[in-house]
Amino acid sequence: MVKRALDLKVVFDKIILANEFSDLNNIKLSQSDWTSLENIAAFLRYFAKLSTEMCALTYRFAVYKDI
């Protein structure tokens, strides 16, 4: 979800700047907010990779243990 929001940053900004949806101005993200989201996304990518590797190690050992 964070990655998708970052992918659509330009679209979000254009919609809010168009003033067609003036009630969205209350939830407009600042540059600091976007930077925070980028940092969170980087952490989550690292965490996902590490989790996948750990699951693969656990599964591999579980297979050998059962044989």
Secondary structure as UniProt FT lines:
FT   HELIX           2..7
FT   HELIX           9..17
FT   TURN            18..21
FT   HELIX           22..27
FT   HELIX           31..66
//
